[in-house]
């Protein structure tokens, strides 16, 4: 259906003109469009690559002040939404198919009949146009509620109570030296995550990053120089103690050994959204002291939340509830009993991408258009507005949100016109410039000066001594909003490298007590509520915590999401009991062995340095040969090379997903993952050193000068190019797989089954996403990283170029270029003292090399 | 020590006993039952292969990092089994071990079917088996050739040569026996089929002369071939840099393991066969005991290799090798390793006991155990090494699938099916070679009356003899009387005859030398041309002229061309195939392939008959003397 939609309806450009980025690379076939997509309501400035009119790739918009060129898995994977076969296909009213216009007209009628009992529920909204429209609805009597499952409510509450008004507080790492993350995964979540990643990457060696929190398996914990396993409640004690030491509150006893080391030179404190308001208030106080905070008036619409709505529903004050792009039936706290309250609502109408749980509950449902199909606008973290430009017209009956709300307001204009009139202040040239650059000039919100916060109300809560269940947003599907996304489901999660589902994450002490190993089924119960799921043991998890990953166990929606994993929402956070349940389940793990010292006395795959590396430490593996006539014996000083800086790599896996979408890497599903047949061309290894620290390492093809794979191929299907690439000739490959056996890095991937065809069968429209510059591999063919050969100029260094992984990397850890190119930094990086070749002792002479991981350790926190 | 043939056998009884089965109209119930069982396994094999071809090689458990698993294990196992046949036949012939005569045909047939099974697995495990021909060197429009540095390309030449040479060797040895069946067959169809396959062999002294030279030369070529082929299979692993594979001891270990498993499989086949076909007086306890001794010897050598390998793995400072060695011997794979040590090292020591050595069925049980153990050994090498690669992040345990099992079981069926057909329609013991071992020379039984009279049609005077010694004397006398070189037709090469016949030296050896040199040149040129001039490619930074990599194929081509030269040289020298020959009309000629000897003096030569009669001819021109 969706494929047919693409072929038919979508292949018309909307009449409204979109403007492509004029940077000299576009032609009739290839162009890029600056736009924005919302992640948790805030804009990520993106550039959408088009072939013809088909969007085939998303990357960060280099001109966007927050996003820059980089992205993360959530940005990279978003194109799936457009091509998703599980997308809701048509509007319906009381079970009967209807048109979007009838749907909107019906809502308008309901609004006009009784505006006071008409309520709207949305997620976080930053779109100025939508705010204008919904405010107009409010003016006509409707009430608007905003609710986000993993929102930053604590922060707003803290500012409200300490400063008297709600403020949006973020930090800047631009000059930071010592950063303390209080149960915060600021590198992977939140509106400013890509900016913070960039700021961290730029000055990684000057920053000491300490993470205190229950989980060692978050991007921030992995990126940190120190991870301090701590219950969420203990994190508050630490903040309280620090504030006490700074004279902000009463002094308290040191909450842990080495706390004083944390305090040393501290200049940035980030509190996570899971932390209560009082911890945020302390972070505010500490941050204000050091002056690294950036404070703005809230950019998102602040409205009453879900609780007052449910109360009103229960009290029978709601006749019509319109849920816009939210799924409260699944993700609302169970204690609120949303579904039960919904039965009091005469008309529940839902607009969303999928026929999800709320759609099932609703009498009326309409499919929502993705940001690739409908005009809109969005604000980024700093207020910068980006116009959402749709490269394709809505597929099927997908509804543009602005048109729907406009219809309810009696405004029959198209979304383009609604958005254009919102920005009527821009003349045509300015509008065109805004579309071309992806940024509306001068929309950045000014920072406000932060007065000293009042911490008088702050009182530390008692720490729990019981087993404490903590809800964590899943590293891949977040609160469940991406549970339909095959790319994200198959992307190995940080640290655990599990895929396709969630686990009950426990600390080693609890695992020992239960006799549980990875995959053992556990039952977590509190009162009469219980849930069952497989265990995953995080060696760096805080003792006494049970982490429940949100976002799975869907009852409706996408075929991929339904029935996958357990629903963590079934249990409220707090004290729980954990027991072994019968059986073992597969976690669909990609990497089985994490110990760096699993091969004793061998040079470890990741070189870890504490403190600066002296030039004397430089490794120069000898490349002796008995084969005097060998080619490629000269020093590697020409051709392509990649250097991956392990100091700046944070293990977010953006590279893997960028590579997947760029190179048509198929999704193979959990059964094939269990068989060890993941297809990712660049994987991220998470290796644990003896001191317990986890180190991420992206591993693409090494493009060895003396490639072991080439010598053993019997049919010349993999050979060497003059510019140093190790090339695969797919149509020559017969599939002996000898090359993979002989690859010491195991970066080769084999089409054991017809994976691409299978993917096309399940996700027909994905053929429109496939990059036509990259061959789709057939069954029985070996494949691997090509250094994105389709992007490279024939002569190395003759044109600026970036591989997909390099472009996506949010911390700029991946460097790539021609060694003879003075503008590329790879040649210089290869001379760094901490530069090394992975398994260089084998004499493969790799072109992909690494900079060792330099940690900025505090001696007071070691041991 | 018991004798090699029961003492009451003569030419005729040996012939009758062996040719009984092929000339039967219907197979026995046991044979049909066995055929049905193996036939159903063949069906299983076909189903598995169809499933494999429709779904892809992913139906097997292969994965990353274990990209080679059960199919390759099966390949190495089968090719190993295929090595004992030619080794027994060729090497023991060169060593003049006459006991081989009773078992070499069985061993060679085993080789052929084992090589067939072995050859299928690398094809089945390919991602795109339909493109197998990419591995063959054939001129194509793209000017692209196989990659001759890859051991897999060497494999194609090695296994191809081995299969071809084994077939030629087997067939050459079979030709005189096929002639016997032709002459003894009672039905027209059997006579025609065996007759066609016998190529018109008439047991002439010229035939035997060239036969022995060609057979000996192929044996001489096949012996190093056996060593080279499994060395090349070993190089598939030794050339790769996988810890546990990259080891100089791998090729010899593979050769010895191949012989070990091959001897075991010969025992597995010989013991039930001699019982089922009542061949106990031709394949005696001494044969079985000799095979058992070879099994013990190769078992000890294999044990030595294990020791060396284990020592290297654990003593070597390469940490990766240590990890792999530990994984295979003491870690996750320790149970399999323990079974392997039990079956391959400990159990064969029972052969030291005479009681075991002379009990065929105990040896049968032992041979099954060794077969299992050798499969496990290959599994441990192939899978156990890949499971622990250089980067620990890639480590993964392999699990076979149902289709892995059915394909292997199916291949056992293919093997058994082929072997059962062989046992039914081909003389399982070489009759002509057994005749050489018979103590009582002339047939005791009086000759039956000739069915028809000899019509010489001017071909010559024919005398019939029973005693080879008299034939030699008669030939000497004929030469003395200047009657030219008489033609002698006999069921076996007659000792001392060639010295009297004053035949010019055979040119087959020169032909074989020429063939081998041409093969070597062709093989080398085939590799050097595309790599240096035709289509040089940068392959792993290796030099264009990588001559050490070109050695295996050069050698295989030499053996292939040399063996073909021997076989076709034999045909040329003998004037075969020639299905019609005047001598076939001579009375008693149908017994030439059983127990009679004819001496023919060409032309109308009245003075020859008295000389022939004088030297004890039974009949001359069809008339009793």
Interface residues (C-beta under 8 A of the other chain):
Chain A: X591 X592 X593 X594 X595 X596 X598 X599 X600 X601 X602 X605 X627 X628 X629 X630 X631 X632 X633 X672 X675 X676 X677 X678 X683 X685 X686 X687 X697 X699 X704 X705 X706 X707 X708 X709 X710 X711 X712 X713 X714 X715 X716 X719 X720 X721 X722 X732 X733 X734 X735 X736 X737 X738 X740 X741 X742 X744 X745 X746 X748 X749 X750 X751 X752 X753 X754 X778 X779 X780 X781 X782 X838 X839 X842 X845
Chain B: X55 X56 X57 X58 X61 X62 X63 X64 X65 X66 X67 X68 X122 X125 X126 X127 X128 X129 X131 X132 X134 X135 X144 X145 X146 X147 X149 X150 X151 X152 X153 X156 X236 X239 X240 X241 X242 X317 X319 X320 X322 X323 X386 X389 X390 X391 X392 X393 X394 X395 X396 X397 X537 X538 X539 X540 X541 X542 X543 X544 X545 X546
